[in-house]
Amino acid sequence: MSRLIVISNRVSVPKAAGAAGAQGGLAVALNSALRENRGIWFGWSGQETEEFTGHLDMQRNDGVTTATIDLEPQDIEEYYNGYANRTLWPLFHYRIDLTEYDRNFGEGYERVNRRFADSVRPLIDQDDLVWVHDYHLLPLGSMLRTQGVKNRMGLFLHTPWPPTRLLVSLPFHERLVESMLAYDVIGFQTEEWLGSFLHYLEKEMGLDIGTDGCIEYQGRRIVARAFPIGIDYAEFREGAQSAEADEAHDKLKASVRGRKMLIGVDRLDYSKGLGERFESFSRFLADNPDQASQVVLLQIAPPSRGDVASYQQIREDLERKTGHINGAHADVAFVPIRYVNRGYPRRQLAGFYRAAEVGLVTPLRDGMNLVAKEYVAAQKEDDPGVLILSQFAGAALQMDDALLVNPHSIEHVSETIKRALTMPLAERRSRHEKLLQSVRDNDVIHWRQEFVKVLFAGALAQGSAQDA
Ligand code: GDG
């Protein structure tokens, strides 16, 4: 079995199941793959250093080896806060109004990708499979190729891929996309993002796409495919049935005193549509005065990327909106929106999901969205809640038994909240049963097995071609 080298911006060191602040599904799935394949997970430590030395901090925890490097403050500013989170993230989420182009960001991005390449290169053995993650590291593969790495290399993009007409607004977009063609496998969350990528290759680079989605480029064959990510279903179900989840569920239920509850759980990010969600809820309260004191929205929104101005802005906007809506609809003994800027351990989160009659997942654009899947997995099968899901989340393509909404339409979301709150039990059950099956069948283990299989299949083909 080939060894796996996983490379991502940050590394998640394995923790015991159920540990406080235990890692998310992606980290669990990658760690289990690394354990099986005796692999290494490489990335940034999250720490700063005065001067970059390339020193590798190697650790072995719970059967997984991690290797991390520290970055300079300028690297963090230009690569992470800059090109990754002020240029590519907004652009990939269709927000060219928020996209900032700065030559220093581009240079910092290339410099850090080269630092990653230089540092990880000595760790790669001949038969290893290399699996790179996300928009932070698009050119890494081509830098490794320049250094003579011939291994099979795959890239998985966790975000959407934007339409060509938006992407061409990025200076040097050709160079960025061409660098991605150094990978052997390029994975996207959905057929939609894959289609946009292939459209770019055809229109902007004049490449032919084979009927099987394969691309011939400079004598190499590249597979571009959709691999929809999922949650670690078994781990999440187990957590949802734990004593910790029960306790969180019971406490929350007691605190709402018989009112129905809607829940949102999102990193505090403008792509998640939180402002529009709050306005829709406010519209629902205004249009249904009889319901107004009977329903609570719990929004958990841990802060994220706080060094970036657009994130400070969204935080201020939401604080203002929450104050405004609560001021208009609260009573002495009742506040309609509980807006919480902190994170909770996963098992408690599972209890919160179970306590909510409605899961409100309304991003304006999202690569996949795992919260939608977690909400479904946490429900009681005999009396499940209803999932309201944005049509613009990648998850909508797999979860059409949810109530799909256009998050920009305040009226539509408001009416859908009413529909969800009054949905008969039989319909809730039948929708939930189908959703649960899809979440179970398309879990994160299936996702990484599919990706690694395609990456490895190419290695076999390459090997037999060399043998011939
Ligand atoms: C990117 C893509 C894609 C949130 N609050 C708490 C908490 N969370 C966890 C959730 C969920 C995860 O964070 C968020 O995942 P999402 O998929 O919803 O969104 P992104 O963070 O934007 O992730 C996305 C994903 O990558 C995977 O490919 O689906 O489209 O944007 O697991 O539960 N976890 C805990 N406490 C919290 O308060 N423990």
Boltz pocket constraint, residues with backbone or C-beta under 6 A from the ligand:
constraints:
  - pocket:
      binder: B
      contacts: [[A, 21], [A, 22], [A, 24], [A, 25], [A, 26], [A, 158], [A, 159], [A, 229], [A, 265], [A, 266], [A, 267], [A, 300], [A, 302], [A, 342], [A, 343], [A, 344], [A, 345], [A, 346], [A, 349], [A, 366], [A, 367], [A, 368], [A, 369], [A, 370], [A, 371], [A, 372], [A, 374]]
      max_distance: 6.0
